[in-house]
Amino acid sequence: MRVWVRRRVLSTCIVGLFLTFLPAAWATSVTFNLTANNLGVLGSVGSVTVTDVAANQVMVSITMNPGFSLKLQGGDIAFNGPSGLMAASISALTGFSGSSTFSGLSAKQFFMDKNISQFGVFAFDYANIMGSPHGVVSVDSLTFLLTAPGLTASQFTGFAIHFCTASGTNCGPQTGFASNGPPATVPEPGTMALLGSGLVGLAGFVRRRINL
């Protein structure tokens, strides 16, 4: 009877550990905090989150902190990590400021190996985003899709963006560039395989101990 109880407790613990780590292990997003800039602003001006949404496709979400906005016209969104991107890889650009949504935006320029201020060379740069009505030159947040063969969120290693030192759509009074430190990475599916192997080994070890 005591052996049966121990086995039941062991099984419950293993299932509990599995369910605890399951959401994190299968999460597929990476967040970059924009803590470095060339204007001497202290702290973060915003963040960039890259999320897998389909095979070969990721969603990029740029969210500026209060008091800052993302420069669109004449601005840059640059990043490192992935490969195989082209001018046509970007789509569904949508900006947000307050209660206003600005869709139908497009990047008028695309650069490879673009030098961005003090932060160095970035593999890809989508620049000069235009198409918004009423002279909108900046937004508080922006989302867009990137599509390329084999593209995943975990490939991205760094971002640099062109920002304004005021919230809203008018981009003032100053503009500068911001970049990130090390990304905050969510564990990839490989973590699940390692966790599963460890739990199986633990179960086998305990079962042998119980049967002795």
SULTANOR-V882592 format. One record per residue. N is the residue number from 1. SS is DSSP state (h for helix, s for strand, l for the rest). PHI is phi in radians with two decimals (NA if undefined). OMEGA is omega in radians with two decimals (999 if undefined). Layout:
n: [N | N]
ss: [SS | SS]
phi: [PHI | PHI]
omega: [OMEGA | OMEGA]
This chain:
n: [1 | 2 | 3 | 4 | 5 | 6 | 7 | 8 | 9 | 10 | 11 | 12 | 13 | 14 | 15 | 16 | 17 | 18 | 19 | 20 | 21 | 22 | 23 | 24 | 25 | 26 | 27 | 28 | 29 | 30 | 31 | 32 | 33 | 34 | 35 | 36 | 37 | 38 | 39 | 40 | 41 | 42 | 43 | 44 | 45 | 46 | 47 | 48 | 49 | 50 | 51 | 52 | 53 | 54 | 55 | 56 | 57 | 58 | 59 | 60 | 61 | 62 | 63 | 64 | 65 | 66 | 67 | 68 | 69 | 70 | 71 | 72 | 73 | 74 | 75 | 76 | 77 | 78 | 79 | 80 | 81 | 82 | 83 | 84 | 85 | 86 | 87 | 88 | 89 | 90 | 91 | 92 | 93 | 94 | 95 | 96 | 97 | 98 | 99 | 100 | 101 | 102 | 103 | 104 | 105 | 106 | 107 | 108 | 109 | 110 | 111 | 112 | 113 | 114 | 115 | 116 | 117 | 118 | 119 | 120 | 121 | 122 | 123 | 124 | 125 | 126 | 127 | 128 | 129 | 130 | 131 | 132 | 133 | 134 | 135 | 136 | 137 | 138 | 139 | 140 | 141 | 142 | 143 | 144 | 145 | 146 | 147 | 148 | 149 | 150 | 151 | 152 | 153 | 154 | 155 | 156 | 157 | 158 | 159 | 160 | 161 | 162 | 163 | 164 | 165 | 166 | 167 | 168 | 169 | 170 | 171 | 172 | 173 | 174 | 175 | 176 | 177 | 178 | 179 | 180 | 181 | 182 | 183 | 184 | 185 | 186 | 187 | 188 | 189 | 190 | 191 | 192 | 193 | 194 | 195 | 196 | 197 | 198 | 199 | 200 | 201 | 202 | 203 | 204 | 205 | 206 | 207 | 208 | 209 | 210 | 211 | 212]
ss: [l | h | h | h | h | h | h | h | h | h | h | h | h | h | h | h | h | h | h | h | h | h | h | h | h | h | l | l | s | s | s | s | s | l | l | s | s | l | l | l | l | l | l | l | l | s | s | s | s | s | s | s | s | s | l | l | s | s | s | s | s | s | s | s | l | l | l | l | s | s | s | l | l | l | l | s | s | s | s | s | l | l | l | l | l | l | h | h | h | s | s | s | s | s | s | s | s | l | l | s | s | s | s | s | s | s | s | s | s | s | s | s | s | s | s | l | h | h | h | l | s | s | s | s | s | s | s | s | s | s | l | l | l | l | l | l | l | s | s | l | s | s | s | s | s | s | s | l | l | l | l | l | h | h | h | l | l | s | s | s | s | s | s | s | l | l | l | l | l | l | l | l | l | l | s | s | s | s | s | l | l | l | l | s | s | l | l | l | h | h | h | h | h | h | h | h | h | h | h | h | h | h | h | h | h | h | h | h | h | h | h | l]
phi: [NA | -1.14 | -1.10 | -1.10 | -1.11 | -1.09 | -1.12 | -1.13 | -1.12 | -1.07 | -1.07 | -1.10 | -1.13 | -1.13 | -1.08 | -1.08 | -1.11 | -1.05 | -1.20 | -1.13 | -1.59 | -1.03 | -1.06 | -1.17 | -1.20 | -1.74 | -1.11 | -2.32 | -2.46 | -2.31 | -2.02 | -1.99 | -1.63 | -1.47 | -1.74 | -1.97 | -2.67 | -1.74 | -1.89 | 1.36 | -1.25 | -1.47 | 1.48 | -1.50 | -1.71 | 2.91 | -2.59 | -2.21 | -2.07 | -1.96 | -2.29 | -1.20 | -2.09 | -2.90 | -1.04 | 1.18 | -2.51 | -2.24 | -1.80 | -1.88 | -2.13 | -1.87 | -2.16 | -1.57 | -1.29 | -0.93 | 1.65 | -2.41 | -2.53 | -1.58 | -1.28 | -1.73 | -1.15 | 1.38 | -1.66 | -2.33 | -2.25 | -2.07 | -2.76 | -2.10 | 2.13 | -1.32 | -2.39 | 1.36 | -1.44 | -2.30 | -1.04 | -1.44 | -1.28 | -1.68 | -2.71 | 0.94 | -1.23 | -2.41 | -1.86 | -2.42 | -2.55 | 1.05 | -1.65 | -1.65 | -2.08 | -2.11 | -1.85 | 1.30 | -1.35 | -2.61 | -1.52 | -1.39 | -2.36 | -2.42 | -2.20 | -2.04 | 0.96 | -1.65 | -1.42 | -2.00 | 0.81 | -1.42 | -1.63 | 1.63 | -1.60 | -2.00 | -1.08 | -2.37 | -2.52 | -1.71 | -2.24 | 0.97 | -1.37 | -2.40 | 2.01 | -1.38 | -1.42 | 1.08 | 1.23 | -1.22 | -2.04 | -2.71 | -2.44 | -1.38 | -2.68 | -2.55 | -2.18 | -2.79 | -1.80 | -2.11 | -2.26 | -2.86 | -1.01 | 1.29 | -1.24 | -2.43 | -1.10 | -1.18 | -1.33 | -1.30 | -2.11 | -3.03 | -2.30 | -2.46 | -2.29 | -1.65 | -2.25 | -2.05 | -1.62 | -2.82 | -1.26 | 1.78 | -1.89 | -1.85 | 0.90 | -2.68 | -1.50 | -2.09 | -2.21 | -2.78 | -2.04 | -2.26 | -2.45 | -1.97 | -1.58 | -1.05 | -1.23 | -1.57 | -1.67 | -1.48 | -0.94 | -1.54 | -0.98 | -1.04 | -1.06 | -1.09 | -1.10 | -1.13 | -1.10 | -1.09 | -1.09 | -1.12 | -1.18 | -1.10 | -1.09 | -1.10 | -1.08 | -1.11 | -1.11 | -1.15 | -1.11 | -1.13 | -1.14 | -1.19 | -1.34 | -1.24]
omega: [-3.13 | 3.11 | 3.14 | 3.14 | 3.14 | 3.13 | 3.14 | 3.11 | 3.13 | -3.14 | 3.13 | -3.14 | -3.12 | 3.11 | 3.12 | 3.11 | -3.13 | -3.13 | 3.13 | -3.07 | -3.07 | -3.10 | -3.10 | -3.06 | -3.11 | 3.09 | -3.04 | 3.10 | 3.11 | -3.14 | 3.12 | 3.14 | -3.05 | -3.02 | 3.14 | 3.10 | -3.09 | 3.11 | -3.13 | 3.10 | -3.13 | 3.10 | -3.09 | 3.05 | -3.14 | -3.12 | 3.08 | 3.10 | 3.11 | -3.05 | 3.02 | 3.13 | 3.12 | 3.08 | 3.11 | -3.06 | 3.09 | 3.01 | 3.08 | 3.13 | 3.11 | -3.11 | -3.13 | 3.08 | 3.12 | -3.11 | 3.13 | 3.07 | 3.14 | 3.14 | 3.13 | -3.13 | -3.09 | -3.10 | -3.11 | 2.92 | -3.02 | -3.13 | 3.09 | 3.02 | -3.09 | 3.09 | 3.04 | 3.13 | 3.12 | 3.12 | -3.10 | -3.11 | -3.08 | 3.13 | 3.05 | 3.10 | -3.12 | 3.14 | -3.12 | 3.02 | -3.06 | 3.12 | -3.09 | 3.08 | -3.11 | -3.13 | 3.13 | 3.11 | 3.08 | 3.10 | -3.07 | -3.13 | 3.12 | -3.12 | 2.98 | -3.13 | -3.11 | 3.08 | -3.11 | 3.06 | -3.08 | -3.01 | 3.04 | -3.04 | 3.10 | -3.02 | -3.08 | -3.13 | 3.01 | -2.95 | 3.02 | -3.14 | -3.05 | 3.10 | 3.14 | -3.11 | 2.97 | 3.04 | 3.13 | -3.12 | 3.09 | 3.13 | 3.13 | 3.06 | -3.10 | 3.02 | 3.04 | 3.12 | 2.98 | -3.10 | 3.10 | -3.13 | 3.09 | -3.07 | 3.06 | -3.13 | -3.07 | -3.14 | -3.05 | -3.09 | -3.13 | -3.14 | 2.93 | -3.12 | 3.07 | -3.05 | 3.12 | -3.08 | 3.02 | 3.07 | 3.04 | -2.96 | -3.04 | 3.03 | 3.07 | -0.15 | 3.13 | 3.00 | 3.14 | 3.11 | 3.11 | 3.12 | -3.04 | 2.90 | 3.12 | -3.14 | 3.03 | -2.99 | 3.02 | -3.12 | -3.13 | -3.14 | 3.10 | 3.10 | 3.13 | -3.14 | 3.12 | 3.13 | -3.14 | 3.12 | 3.13 | -3.14 | 3.10 | 3.11 | 3.12 | 3.14 | 3.13 | -3.14 | -3.13 | -3.13 | 3.10 | 3.12 | -3.11 | -3.08 | 3.14 | 999]
